[in-house]
Amino acid sequence: MAFPWPGEAPIHEVAVDESTGFEPRFKVLDTLDGVTLREAGGSLTVRIELAPMSWPRREWRPEPVRLWPGEWLRWQINYRFGSTCGCGDQWQYRLETLNLAYGAIPNLTGEPNRTVIERGDLR
């Protein structure tokens, strides 16, 4: 759910998947796609946007999360994606974990101040 902070990069992605034997691959990012951030009144509001063309369909979504300086959030969401080639039952499954700090960067391997678990049934 969390990896050590890779240097000074404020935004990074760690990809772990079966094709590489679950060996983590670190990548520095310029932007944080799929996440809406709004800063106002000394706090930061965070919301994850759903991946396009994904399942399950979610009739309920959690409210945006408000963070205060020095707090951090862990938000987990899972998806299933179908084959776009029409070649039968080829599915991809994905679990995304967002660890996001507001202000000073704490140890993100401990317990977060806020947690959202948005995992759905992928059948």
KOLROPA-385781 format. One record per residue: x, y, z of N, C-alpha, C in turn; residue in one letter. Coordinates in pm, whole numbers, plus 50000, padded with zeros to 5 digits. Layout:
XYZXYZXYZa ...
***
This chain:
500814988050000500005000050000500855012650000m 502115011450040502995023250039504435018750022a 505205027349958506625024849935507405036749990f 508675034750019509485046050066509475057349965p 509545069750015509515081649931510765081949844w 510615082749710511795082249622512445095949600p 513145100849698513845113549682512965125549701g 513195135949622512515148749637511285150249548e 510955140449466509825141649372508515142849449a 507785153949431506525155449505505405146349454p 505455142849325504435133949268505145122449200i 504805110449242505385098749176504375087349176h 504635077749091503785066049076504645053749095e 504085043849162504755031049176503835020749112v 504305014249007503525003948938504064990248978a 503154981449013503514967849052502514958748981v 503014949448899502084940448831502724926948804d 501884917748764502294903848743503324902448632e 503234910948529504124909548413505604911448448s 505884918348559507274920648601507584913348731t 506804903248763507034895748886506784904249010g 505914914148998505534923049108506724931049160f 507674933849073508814942449107508364956949093e 508474965249198508004979149187508824987249088p 508104995549008508745004648914508305018848951r 509275027448978509015041249019509075050648899f 508155060248897508105069948787507715083548844k 508505093748816508205107348859507165113148763v 506155119948817505075125848737505075141048750l 504565147748646504405162348651503045166248706d 502035157848679500675160648725500075147948784t 498975149748853498275138648917496945136748845l 496915128448742495695126248664494675118348745d 493405121748724492325114248786492055118148931g 492705128548979492495133249115492175148149109v 491075152049173490705166149180491125171449316t 491905182349315492385188749437491885203149439l 491315207349554490855221149569491345226249704r 492075237149701492605243049823491795255649856e 491275256349979490495267850023490405267850175a 490455279550233490265280750377491295273250460g 492505271850408493545265050483493485249850480g 492615244450395492515229850383492545225750236s 492695212750213492735207150078491635196750067l 490795198049963489745188249938490215179149824t 490065165949844490565155749751489415146949705v 489385144349574488395134949517489055127349404r 488845114349401489345106049290488235104949186i 488605107049061487665105448949487725091048901e 486605085648858486575071848810487315070348678l 488005059148662488665056048536487605053648429a 487795059248310486805057048203486785042448159p 485625038148114485435024648059485765013748161m 485475016148287485805006448392484545001148458s 484704989848523483664983648604484214982048743w 483454980548847481994980548846481434994748834p 480204995448787479505008148788479225011448935r 479455023448973479315027349114478125036749128r 477085031849197475895040049219476125049849334e 477075046649420477405055249533478885058249530w 479245070649551480635074849560480845082149692r 481995080349754482245087749878482385102649853p 482105110249957482275124749952483755128049938e 484085139749883485485144049883486015144450026p 487315142650040487955142350172488685155550194v 488505161250312489195173750347490405170550434r 491545175950393492785174350469493225187950521l 493785187850641494375199750701495885198250696w 496635209250704498095208250696498665197750792p 499595189650739500215179050818499455165950817g 498265165550755497485153150747497725146350613e 497415133250611497505126050485496385116050472w 496145112150347495015103950307495505091650234l 494845080350259495015068350176493645064950118r 493565064949983492295061949914492565050149822w 491805039349841491935027449754490675025849671q 490885022649543489775020349451490195009349354i 489265000649319489604989749226488724990449101n 489224983948997488544984048867488704970648796y 487794968548702487914957748604487714964148468r 488564960348373488484965548238488294953948142f 487394955548045487164945247945488064947047825g 488114936547745488914936847623488274946347523s 489084954647459488574963847357488604957747218t 489204945747204489314939747071488144930447040c 487254928147137486154918847116486604904447106g 487704901047172488284887647163487864878547278c 486714880947335486264871947441486444877747579g 486564868647675486604872447816488014875247864d 488614885647814489934889747860489754902047948q 490014900248077489804910948173491134915248234w 491204927848267492314933048345491724938448474q 492434936048583492004940748714493054950248768y 492584960748837493524970548888493064975449025r 494004976249117493784982449247494714994549253l 494145006349275494935018449287494895023249431e 496035027249482496125032949616496775046649604t 496045056849645496565070449647496955073649790l 498225076849813498705082149940499045096649913n 498335105949978498495120049948498625127850079l 499695135650089499935143850207499675158450174a 499185165950273498985180350258499925187450354y 500875194750297501865201650380503095192850397g 503635192950518504845185150547504595170450516a 505585163950459505435149950418505735140750536i 504715133750586504945124350696505435110850642p 505635101650730505965087950691504695081450637n 504605079450508503375074150446503225059150461l 504085052750538503925038350559503205035350690t 502885045650767502145043750892500645044250866g 499895048250968498435049250956498055063350912e 497225064650808496825077950760495825084650854p 495695097850840494675105250915493285102450859n 493195100350728491905097350662492105085250571r 491095076750565491125064950480489795063650407t 489875061050276488695057950196488965044750128v 488095034850151488205021950085487035021049988i 487315022349860486295022249757486525010249665e 486484998549724486674986349647485314980249622r 485044977249495483774971349457483924956849418g 482794949949402482764936049358483094935649210d 484164928649173484634928549034484144916748953l 483154909649000482614898248923481914902948800r 
***
